Amino acid sequence: MSGTLRLSITEAVASVTLSNPGKLNAMSRHMWQELRAAFEQIQANSGVRCVIVAGEEGNLCAGGDISEYVEFRFHAASLRDFHENDVWPALQAMLDCDVPIVALIAGNCMGAGMEIASCCDIRLAAMSARFGAPIARLGFPMAPREAALVAREAGLGVARQMLLEAAIFSATELKASGFLSQVLADAELAGVARLRALRIAALAPQAARLNKQTIRALLRESGAQTRSDPSDDTSYAYADSAEHREGIQAFLEKRKPAF
């Protein structure tokens, strides 16, 4: 088991910190399960008025923990189980949370990091932050509901470039696209995030929760909210494909894949 997640609460502000040392906080299965549990706990705690999501050691999250992938990614059933019973429930718990969520984004925000950031209400980034979902280099697509979430929040054009071109974006570029609320000098990021969280925590908590419920209702009415039903049965049929195996194996062997 690699990686963990820490939840702490101070002054009505919950801090959710991703930690996977040496792997730029890549998300393991255990971390996805902990993320779901953390947000279910936050949702049930009426004393929490704001949440800050961040990562350790200068990165939010570099994606999934690829060292685990050979255990489950090459069989459609186990691949589906990972996305539908580990990843999506964690993201759904964030989306269902009535407490305002502030993302503190430093360093790498890739793949799973983009998905987690997409669940946050206010996204603050360091000038040096980098954004993308270059999983085409690994030989597999983003799961349908996860792709819909990123496309909704980052914009369809940005999502297309991330997924089809393996494009990496700067914080300035994603501020211009509307994905980020503010871009700050690296040294200022944590302090500003804390101040903004405390400002939110000083406001009426019931109003904040009701506003988040209203926003979710508006998204449902507009058809923009990500579907809650399971993805199509064919979504994970690529599991045993040659390019899927080659992409992951090449990454683990630190070589260029031969697609």
Secondary structure, 3 states (H helix, E strand, C coil): CCCEEEEEEECCEEEEEEECCCCCCCECHHHHHHHHHHHHHHHHCCCCCEEEEEECCCCCECCECHHHHHHCCCCHHHHHHHHHHHHHHHHHHHHCCCCCEEEEECCEEECHHHHHHHCCCEEEEECCCEEECCHHHHCCCCCHHHHHHHHHHHCHHHHHHHHHHCCEEEHHHHHHCCCCCEEECHHHHHHHHHHHHHHHHCCCHHHHHHHHHHHHHHHHHHCCCCCCCCCCCCCCHHHHCHHHHHHHHHHHCCCCCCC
